[in-house]
Amino acid sequence: MWFLIVAIVVFAFLLFIRNLYGEDLRQYDSTDLSATFYRPTPSHKYPQALELLASIQQPISFTKPSNYLYALRKKIDRLGDVELDCEIIPVATQFQGKCVMGEWIISKNSDVNKRLLYIHGGGFVVGSAKSHRVVTERLSRELGVAVFAVNYDMIPDGKRAKGIEDCRNAYQWLLEHNPYQQQVCHRIYVAGDSAGGNLSLSLIGWLKHQNIRQVDAAIAICPCIDSTFSYGSLSYNAKTDFLLNPFMGKFQHFPQFILLIWVTILFRMNPSNPKISPIFANLADLPPILIQASDTEMMVDDSRRYTNKARSQGSDVRLQTWSNMLHVWHLFDLEEADEAYAEIGKFVAQSEHQLERVVG
């Protein structure tokens, strides 16, 4: 009798673990790993970027994790303490009874009828609208759009599902509001980096099943797409990813099923759920998407797999990679960042031109 009970429990546990893996994504691995934008060495300001990165990194304390986390949040938010030639308008409002928090970034050439929802990165635990002002100001200036950077619920204070809901609410609110009044937008875009890239791709995957206006185009910067951590670059790029290695470097040493259980507990969701791993969704009928990543970061294979799967299902997804760059190098004063923003500008302009042709 006891043997039968133990066998049933073990079998149920194995089924539970198997369900966490999701589909086998190895079929979407790339054979061509060459960088779209290649330099044998990074541009001349790269050492200053590494110094800035070192200044905001906080020694990890496993004895007082909450103290570590809040100290790191403060340091990262200081990235926003820069002088920018733009208008910054804090937002704390309601949409259908739910809070929408964040800030508008409006450059001098912004058209408030063209709006972009920006979702910041930070591993779902750090970062804010303030910490990413260098990115949002640049996007507003380059694209001529009014940017709304949302402050979403982060773990461990909030729930992963609540952060997803916050982004959905912010998008719907943005459709109807510019920085100064209630007004329907002419163009709408979504962009995000790292964890924010995950939330951006999750958002557009949700939107295609809703009776809500779809985004005109999306930009994902170094996105974290697969929460099952099944991709190879997690290991082979560990030593070359100076930003993520201190936080994710140890992941490669754990069996995948341990990571799956850890993610399940932390996020309170199945790691292969498309809400938190957009790559496991059906990727047909998506809006145009531009993904940018570094060929030396730990999550680059994530972007390659998503691109290959989406293309195989008929969606217009373009992947651009830069050689020897930091994860989300767009935060730093680098020539490679200038190149990346220029490519985002071209992508959005092309998307607008295609929309105008369809309407015309």
C-alpha positions in Angstrom: 0.0 0.0 0.0 2.7 2.5 1.0 4.7 1.5 -2.1 1.7 2.4 -4.3 1.2 5.8 -2.6 4.9 6.6 -3.0 4.8 5.6 -6.7 1.7 7.8 -7.3 3.3 10.8 -5.6 6.6 10.3 -7.5 4.7 9.9 -10.8 2.6 13.1 -10.1 5.8 15.0 -9.2 7.5 13.9 -12.5 4.4 15.0 -14.5 4.4 18.3 -12.7 8.1 18.9 -13.5 7.6 17.8 -17.1 4.8 20.3 -17.5 7.2 23.1 -16.5 9.6 22.6 -19.5 7.2 23.5 -22.3 7.9 22.7 -25.9 11.4 21.8 -27.1 12.8 25.1 -28.5 16.0 23.7 -29.8 14.4 23.5 -33.3 14.6 27.3 -33.4 18.3 27.6 -32.6 20.3 29.6 -35.1 23.2 28.2 -37.2 24.5 31.6 -38.1 25.8 33.4 -34.9 27.6 36.3 -36.7 26.8 39.8 -35.4 24.8 42.2 -37.6 27.0 45.1 -36.4 30.5 43.8 -35.9 33.6 45.6 -34.4 36.7 43.7 -33.4 36.8 45.8 -30.2 34.2 48.0 -28.6 34.2 51.8 -29.2 36.5 54.1 -27.2 34.0 54.9 -24.4 33.5 51.3 -23.5 35.8 51.5 -20.4 33.7 54.4 -19.0 30.6 52.3 -19.4 32.2 49.5 -17.4 33.2 52.0 -14.7 29.6 53.2 -14.5 28.3 49.7 -14.3 30.7 48.9 -11.5 29.6 51.9 -9.6 25.9 50.8 -9.5 26.6 47.1 -8.7 25.9 46.1 -5.1 27.7 43.2 -3.4 25.1 40.5 -3.0 24.1 39.7 0.6 22.3 36.5 1.1 22.0 37.1 4.9 20.0 40.4 4.3 18.5 40.1 0.8 15.9 42.8 1.3 18.6 45.3 2.4 20.6 44.4 -0.7 17.6 44.7 -3.0 16.5 48.2 -1.8 20.1 49.5 -1.9 20.5 48.2 -5.4 17.2 49.9 -6.5 18.5 53.2 -5.1 21.8 52.9 -7.0 20.1 52.0 -10.3 17.6 54.8 -10.0 20.6 57.2 -9.8 21.1 56.5 -13.5 18.2 58.9 -14.0 20.0 61.7 -12.2 21.2 63.3 -15.5 20.3 66.6 -17.1 18.0 66.0 -20.1 16.5 68.4 -22.5 12.9 67.2 -22.2 9.8 67.6 -20.2 9.2 65.1 -17.5 5.6 64.7 -16.2 4.9 62.3 -13.3 1.7 60.3 -13.6 -0.4 58.7 -10.9 -3.9 58.0 -12.2 -6.6 55.4 -12.6 -7.7 53.2 -15.5 -10.9 51.2 -14.9 -10.3 51.4 -11.2 -6.7 50.2 -11.4 -3.6 52.4 -10.8 -1.4 53.6 -13.6 1.9 54.9 -12.4 4.9 56.3 -14.3 6.1 59.4 -16.1 5.9 61.1 -19.5 9.1 62.0 -21.3 8.5 64.6 -24.0 11.2 65.9 -26.2 10.9 69.2 -28.1 9.9 67.5 -31.3 7.4 65.1 -29.8 4.1 64.6 -31.5 1.7 63.7 -28.6 -0.6 61.9 -31.1 2.3 59.4 -31.5 2.9 57.6 -28.3 5.2 54.9 -27.0 4.8 52.8 -23.9 8.2 52.0 -22.4 8.6 49.1 -20.0 11.9 49.2 -18.1 14.1 46.2 -17.3 15.8 45.1 -14.1 15.0 41.4 -13.7 11.5 42.2 -12.5 13.0 43.3 -9.2 14.8 46.6 -9.8 14.6 49.6 -12.2 12.0 52.3 -12.7 10.9 55.0 -15.1 13.5 57.2 -13.6 16.4 54.7 -14.0 15.8 54.5 -17.7 15.4 58.1 -18.6 18.5 58.0 -20.8 16.7 55.5 -22.9 13.2 57.1 -22.9 14.5 60.6 -23.6 16.5 59.3 -26.5 13.6 57.3 -28.0 11.3 60.4 -27.6 13.9 62.5 -29.4 14.8 60.0 -32.2 11.2 58.9 -32.9 9.4 62.2 -32.3 7.0 60.5 -29.9 5.7 61.1 -26.4 7.0 58.3 -24.3 5.1 57.0 -21.2 7.4 54.9 -19.0 5.3 52.7 -16.7 6.2 51.8 -13.1 4.8 48.3 -12.7 4.6 46.0 -9.7 7.9 44.2 -9.1 8.8 41.1 -7.1 9.2 40.3 -4.3 7.0 43.3 -3.0 4.3 42.5 -5.6 3.4 39.6 -7.8 4.7 38.8 -11.3 1.1 38.6 -12.6 0.4 42.1 -11.2 3.3 43.5 -13.1 1.8 42.0 -16.3 -1.6 43.5 -15.5 0.0 47.0 -14.8 1.5 47.0 -18.3 -1.8 46.0 -19.9 -3.6 48.8 -18.1 -1.0 51.4 -18.9 -1.2 50.5 -22.6 -5.0 50.9 -22.7 -4.8 54.2 -20.8 -2.2 55.4 -23.2 -4.4 54.8 -26.2 -6.8 57.4 -24.9 -4.5 60.0 -23.2 -1.6 62.2 -24.2 0.5 64.1 -21.7 -2.0 67.0 -21.4 -5.5 65.7 -22.1 -7.7 62.8 -23.1 -7.2 62.2 -26.8 -7.1 59.1 -29.0 -3.6 58.5 -30.4 -2.6 58.4 -34.1 0.3 56.0 -33.7 1.1 53.6 -30.8 4.3 51.7 -30.1 5.6 49.6 -27.3 9.3 49.1 -26.3 11.2 47.6 -23.4 14.6 46.3 -22.4 15.5 43.0 -20.7 12.6 42.2 -18.3 10.7 45.0 -20.0 11.3 43.3 -23.3 9.6 40.2 -21.9 6.7 42.3 -20.7 6.5 44.1 -24.1 6.3 40.8 -26.0 3.9 39.4 -23.5 1.7 42.5 -24.0 1.5 42.2 -27.8 0.9 38.5 -27.6 -2.1 39.3 -25.3 -3.4 42.1 -27.4 -3.9 40.1 -30.6 -6.6 38.1 -28.7 -8.4 41.3 -27.4 -10.8 43.7 -29.1 -8.3 46.5 -28.4 -6.2 48.5 -30.9 -3.0 46.6 -31.7 0.5 48.3 -31.5 1.8 49.6 -34.7 5.3 48.2 -34.0 7.3 46.9 -31.0 11.0 47.1 -30.0 12.5 44.6 -27.6 16.0 45.5 -26.4 18.0 42.4 -25.1 14.8 40.8 -24.0 14.4 38.0 -21.5 11.8 35.8 -23.3 12.1 32.2 -22.0 11.7 31.8 -18.3 12.6 28.1 -18.5 16.2 29.1 -19.2 16.7 26.4 -21.8 19.0 28.3 -24.2 22.7 27.7 -24.6 24.1 31.2 -24.3 23.2 31.2 -20.7 26.3 29.1 -20.3 28.6 29.9 -23.2 28.3 33.7 -22.7 28.5 33.7 -18.9 32.1 34.9 -18.8 31.5 37.7 -21.4 28.3 39.2 -19.9 29.6 41.7 -17.4 26.1 43.0 -16.5 24.1 39.8 -16.0 26.9 37.4 -14.8 26.9 38.7 -11.2 23.1 37.9 -11.0 22.7 35.0 -13.4 26.1 33.4 -13.7 25.4 30.7 -11.2 22.3 29.6 -13.1 24.4 27.5 -15.5 25.6 25.3 -12.6 22.1 24.2 -11.6 20.1 21.4 -13.3 17.3 22.9 -15.3 14.6 21.3 -13.2 15.9 23.2 -10.1 15.7 26.5 -12.0 12.1 25.6 -13.1 11.0 25.0 -9.6 12.7 28.2 -8.4 11.0 30.2 -11.1 7.6 28.6 -10.3 7.9 29.6 -6.7 9.3 33.1 -7.3 6.8 34.0 -10.1 3.9 31.9 -8.8 3.4 30.8 -12.4 4.4 27.9 -14.7 7.7 29.0 -16.3 6.4 27.9 -19.7 3.2 29.9 -19.4 3.2 32.3 -22.4 2.3 35.2 -20.0 5.9 35.0 -18.6 7.6 33.2 -21.5 6.2 34.8 -24.7 8.2 32.4 -26.8 5.8 29.5 -25.9 2.8 31.4 -27.4 1.6 31.2 -31.0 3.6 33.9 -32.7 1.6 34.3 -35.8 -0.2 37.6 -36.6 2.1 39.8 -34.6 2.9 43.5 -35.4 6.3 44.3 -36.8 9.0 43.7 -34.1 12.6 44.8 -33.9 14.8 42.9 -31.5 18.3 44.1 -30.6 20.8 42.1 -28.6 24.5 41.7 -27.9 26.2 38.5 -29.2 28.2 38.2 -26.0 25.3 38.4 -23.5 23.8 35.5 -21.7 20.3 35.9 -23.2 21.1 36.3 -26.9 19.9 32.8 -27.9 16.6 33.8 -26.4 16.2 36.5 -29.0 17.4 34.2 -31.8 14.9 31.5 -31.0 12.0 33.9 -30.7 12.9 35.5 -34.0 13.2 32.1 -35.8 9.9 30.8 -34.4 8.0 34.0 -35.1 9.3 34.1 -38.7 8.4 30.4 -39.2 4.8 31.4 -38.2 4.7 34.3 -40.6 5.3 37.3 -38.4 7.7 40.2 -39.3 10.4 40.0 -36.6 13.8 41.4 -37.3 16.9 40.6 -35.1 20.0 42.8 -35.0 23.0 41.9 -32.9 26.1 43.9 -31.9 29.4 42.4 -31.1 31.1 42.6 -27.7 28.5 44.7 -26.1 27.0 45.0 -22.6 23.5 43.8 -22.0 21.3 46.8 -22.7 24.2 49.0 -23.9 21.6 51.5 -24.9 21.9 52.9 -21.3 25.5 54.0 -21.9 27.2 56.7 -23.9 28.6 54.5 -26.7 28.8 54.7 -30.4 27.1 51.3 -30.5 24.2 52.9 -28.7 24.0 55.6 -31.3 23.9 52.9 -34.0 21.1 51.0 -32.2 18.9 54.1 -31.8 19.4 55.0 -35.4 18.3 51.5 -36.4 15.2 51.8 -34.2 14.4 55.1 -35.9 14.7 53.5 -39.3 12.5 50.6 -38.2 9.7 52.8 -36.9 9.9 55.0 -40.0 9.5 51.9 -42.2 6.6 50.7 -40.1 4.9 54.1 -40.4 5.4 54.1 -44.2 3.9 50.6 -44.5 0.9 51.7 -42.5 0.4 54.7 -44.6 0.5 52.6 -47.8 -2.1 50.2 -46.4 -4.4 53.1 -45.4 -3.8 54.9 -48.6 
